[in-house]
Amino acid sequence: MTNADNDVKVTPVVEGVRREEIQYKKPTRKSIEVTIDMSSPSERARLDPYTTQAENKPISPLEKSKALCTIIKAAKTGMLVTRNTEGNLHSRAMNPVNTLGEGQLNLVFLANNVTAKFEEIENDSHVNVSFFDSSTTSWVSYAGRARVSQDRDLIHKHWSKSVTGYIGNLKDGIHTGNENDPRVSAIEVVPDEIRYWFTEKGAVPRTVQVAAGAVTGKATSPGELHTITNDEIQLLRGLHTT
């Protein structure tokens, strides 16, 4: 016989005497599975209030491109990320040599074409380039494709003597370290999508705003998060060529 409440098992014993054996079950921790419907925009917005606030301000593609250029100009140096044949991601600091404009969003870099990044671009042209402005914490992330060119006109157009310091003059009459050196190639990154976070607030106002949010428990975003879609990139490119 078993008592369901106390989990008592009664066992008959010889000579008609009954002995109660108390069996204690080991406590178990029940796991609770929570299913989140990330396909629902409203649920995503509820669970990520920071991003929801940052993306709340609609602006035109032209306004986006202006803010983008401001961040890159301040940051100066970007991190170019490529993928090798094993699938490993490699990044390195590089400075764009071209000037971005409202309709010119491609990035151009000059580099030594015997370095590993050129092999990795040949393996997989998909790249990422990111910029970070430490003075404002604004950032940019390019997702796009890289194409390699040895167009001497393009190289001459963007040539800087500082490149010589990276590749050197080998004193063999060929690898001279100048714009005619066959080792010099251009890497042009054509964006498919650009995301950026932009703020014009100084460090003190940003800190105060975030601290207030920590006290009240209300998420706050001291900046704006925007995406320049592929369609918008094409639109801006069209404005640049007209």
C-alpha positions as CSV (number, residue, x, y, z in Angstrom):
1,M,0.0,0.0,0.0
2,T,1.3,3.4,-0.8
3,N,0.3,6.8,0.7
4,A,0.4,9.2,-2.2
5,D,1.0,12.3,0.1
6,N,3.9,11.0,2.1
7,D,5.1,8.5,-0.4
8,V,5.0,5.8,2.3
9,K,5.4,2.2,1.2
10,V,3.9,-0.5,3.6
11,T,5.7,-3.8,3.3
12,P,4.2,-7.0,5.0
13,V,6.7,-8.9,7.3
14,V,6.7,-12.4,8.7
15,E,4.8,-13.0,11.9
16,G,2.1,-10.6,10.9
17,V,4.1,-7.5,11.9
18,R,4.0,-4.6,9.4
19,R,7.0,-2.4,8.9
20,E,6.7,1.0,7.2
21,E,9.5,2.0,5.0
22,I,9.7,5.8,4.2
23,Q,11.0,6.5,0.8
24,Y,12.2,10.0,0.1
25,K,12.4,11.2,-3.4
26,K,15.4,13.4,-4.3
27,P,14.2,16.9,-5.1
28,T,14.5,17.7,-8.8
29,R,14.8,21.1,-10.4
30,K,12.2,21.5,-13.2
31,S,13.5,23.3,-16.3
32,I,11.3,25.8,-17.9
33,E,11.5,26.1,-21.6
34,V,10.6,29.5,-23.0
35,T,9.9,29.8,-26.7
36,I,10.5,33.3,-28.2
37,D,8.9,34.1,-31.5
38,M,11.6,36.2,-33.0
39,S,9.6,36.4,-36.3
40,S,7.3,38.8,-34.5
41,P,8.5,42.4,-34.9
42,S,6.5,43.4,-31.8
43,E,8.1,40.7,-29.7
44,R,11.6,41.5,-30.9
45,A,11.0,45.2,-30.2
46,R,9.7,44.4,-26.7
47,L,12.7,42.2,-25.9
48,D,15.3,44.6,-27.4
49,P,14.2,48.1,-26.3
50,Y,17.7,49.5,-26.8
51,T,17.7,48.8,-30.6
52,T,14.0,49.7,-30.9
53,Q,14.8,53.2,-29.5
54,A,18.0,53.6,-31.6
55,E,16.1,52.7,-34.9
56,N,13.1,54.9,-34.1
57,K,14.1,57.9,-36.1
58,P,13.5,57.6,-39.9
59,I,15.8,59.6,-42.1
60,S,16.4,59.8,-45.8
61,P,19.2,57.9,-47.6
62,L,21.0,61.2,-48.3
63,E,21.0,62.0,-44.6
64,K,22.3,58.5,-43.8
65,S,25.2,58.9,-46.2
66,K,26.2,62.2,-44.7
67,A,26.3,60.8,-41.2
68,L,28.2,57.7,-42.5
69,C,30.9,60.0,-44.1
70,T,31.2,62.0,-40.9
71,I,32.0,58.9,-38.8
72,I,34.5,57.4,-41.3
73,K,36.2,60.8,-41.6
74,A,36.6,61.0,-37.9
75,A,37.7,57.4,-37.4
76,K,40.1,57.4,-40.3
77,T,41.2,53.8,-39.9
78,G,39.0,50.8,-40.6
79,M,39.3,47.0,-40.0
80,L,39.1,44.9,-43.1
81,V,37.9,41.4,-42.4
82,T,38.5,38.5,-44.9
83,R,38.0,34.7,-44.7
84,N,40.7,32.1,-45.5
85,T,40.2,28.7,-47.0
86,E,39.7,27.1,-43.5
87,G,36.9,29.5,-42.8
88,N,38.9,31.6,-40.3
89,L,38.3,35.3,-40.2
90,H,41.3,37.7,-40.3
91,S,41.2,41.4,-39.8
92,R,43.7,44.1,-40.2
93,A,43.8,47.9,-39.9
94,M,43.7,49.8,-43.2
95,N,43.0,53.4,-44.2
96,P,40.8,54.2,-47.2
97,V,42.6,56.3,-49.8
98,N,39.5,57.7,-51.5
99,T,37.1,60.4,-50.3
100,L,33.6,59.3,-49.7
101,G,30.7,61.5,-50.8
102,E,26.9,61.5,-50.7
103,G,26.7,59.0,-53.6
104,Q,30.2,57.5,-53.5
105,L,30.2,54.9,-50.8
106,N,32.7,52.4,-52.2
107,L,35.9,52.1,-50.1
108,V,39.3,51.9,-51.9
109,F,42.5,50.6,-50.2
110,L,46.1,50.3,-51.7
111,A,48.1,47.4,-50.5
112,N,50.8,44.9,-51.3
113,N,49.3,42.2,-53.4
114,V,51.6,39.4,-52.2
115,T,50.0,39.6,-48.7
116,A,47.6,36.9,-47.4
117,K,44.5,39.2,-47.7
118,F,44.6,39.0,-51.5
119,E,44.6,35.2,-51.4
120,E,41.7,35.3,-49.0
121,I,39.7,37.8,-51.2
122,E,40.3,35.5,-54.2
123,N,39.0,32.6,-52.0
124,D,35.9,34.6,-50.8
125,S,35.1,38.1,-52.0
126,H,32.7,38.7,-49.1
127,V,34.3,41.1,-46.6
128,N,33.5,43.3,-43.7
129,V,35.0,46.7,-43.0
130,S,34.3,48.4,-39.7
131,F,35.2,51.9,-38.3
132,F,35.0,53.2,-34.7
133,D,35.2,56.8,-33.6
134,S,36.4,56.6,-29.9
135,S,35.6,60.2,-29.3
136,T,31.9,59.6,-29.8
137,T,31.6,55.8,-29.8
138,S,29.9,56.1,-33.3
139,W,30.7,53.1,-35.5
140,V,30.2,51.8,-39.1
141,S,30.0,48.3,-40.4
142,Y,30.2,47.6,-44.2
143,A,29.1,44.2,-45.5
144,G,30.1,43.8,-49.1
145,R,32.3,42.3,-51.7
146,A,36.0,43.2,-52.5
147,R,37.4,43.4,-55.9
148,V,41.1,43.6,-56.7
149,S,42.4,45.9,-59.4
150,Q,45.8,46.8,-60.8
151,D,44.4,49.7,-62.8
152,R,47.4,52.0,-62.9
153,D,45.1,55.1,-63.4
154,L,43.2,54.2,-60.2
155,I,46.4,53.6,-58.3
156,H,47.9,56.8,-59.5
157,K,44.8,58.7,-58.6
158,H,44.9,57.6,-55.0
159,W,48.6,57.2,-54.6
160,S,50.3,58.3,-51.4
161,K,54.0,58.2,-50.6
162,S,53.1,56.7,-47.2
163,V,52.3,53.4,-49.0
164,T,56.1,53.1,-49.8
165,G,56.7,52.7,-46.1
166,Y,54.6,49.6,-46.0
167,I,56.0,47.8,-49.1
168,G,59.6,49.1,-49.3
169,N,62.0,49.8,-52.1
170,L,63.8,46.5,-52.9
171,K,66.4,48.3,-55.0
172,D,66.0,45.9,-57.9
173,G,64.7,48.5,-60.4
174,I,61.3,46.8,-60.4
175,H,60.0,46.7,-56.9
176,T,60.6,50.3,-56.2
177,G,57.8,50.9,-53.7
178,N,56.2,53.6,-55.9
179,E,52.9,53.7,-57.8
180,N,54.4,51.7,-60.6
181,D,55.5,48.8,-58.4
182,P,53.8,45.6,-59.6
183,R,53.1,44.7,-56.0
184,V,50.8,47.6,-55.6
185,S,47.1,46.8,-56.1
186,A,43.8,48.5,-55.2
187,I,41.2,46.8,-53.2
188,E,37.7,48.2,-53.8
189,V,35.0,47.3,-51.4
190,V,31.5,47.6,-52.9
191,P,28.9,47.6,-50.1
192,D,25.8,45.4,-50.1
193,E,24.6,46.9,-46.9
194,I,25.9,49.4,-44.4
195,R,24.9,49.7,-40.7
196,Y,26.0,52.5,-38.5
197,W,25.4,53.9,-35.0
198,F,25.7,57.7,-34.7
199,T,25.6,60.1,-31.8
200,E,26.4,63.8,-31.5
201,K,26.2,63.7,-27.7
202,G,29.4,64.1,-25.7
203,A,30.8,61.6,-23.3
204,V,29.2,63.3,-20.2
205,P,25.6,63.5,-21.5
206,R,25.9,59.9,-22.8
207,T,27.1,58.7,-19.4
208,V,24.3,60.5,-17.6
209,Q,21.6,59.2,-19.9
210,V,22.8,55.6,-19.5
211,A,23.2,56.0,-15.7
212,A,19.6,57.3,-15.5
213,G,18.4,54.3,-17.4
214,A,20.3,52.0,-15.0
215,V,18.6,53.6,-12.0
216,T,15.1,53.6,-13.4
217,G,15.4,50.2,-15.1
218,K,14.4,51.7,-18.4
219,A,16.6,51.0,-21.4
220,T,18.0,54.0,-23.2
221,S,19.9,54.6,-26.4
222,P,22.0,57.8,-26.6
223,G,22.4,57.5,-30.4
224,E,20.8,56.4,-33.6
225,L,21.1,53.1,-35.4
226,H,20.5,53.1,-39.1
227,T,20.9,50.7,-42.1
228,I,21.6,51.8,-45.6
229,T,20.0,49.0,-47.6
230,N,21.2,47.7,-51.0
231,D,18.4,49.6,-52.7
232,E,19.4,52.8,-51.0
233,I,23.0,52.3,-52.0
234,Q,21.9,51.9,-55.6
235,L,19.8,55.0,-55.3
236,L,22.7,57.0,-53.9
237,R,25.0,55.7,-56.6
238,G,22.5,56.8,-59.2
239,L,22.5,60.3,-57.8
240,H,26.3,60.3,-57.9
241,T,26.5,59.5,-61.5
242,T,23.8,61.9,-62.7
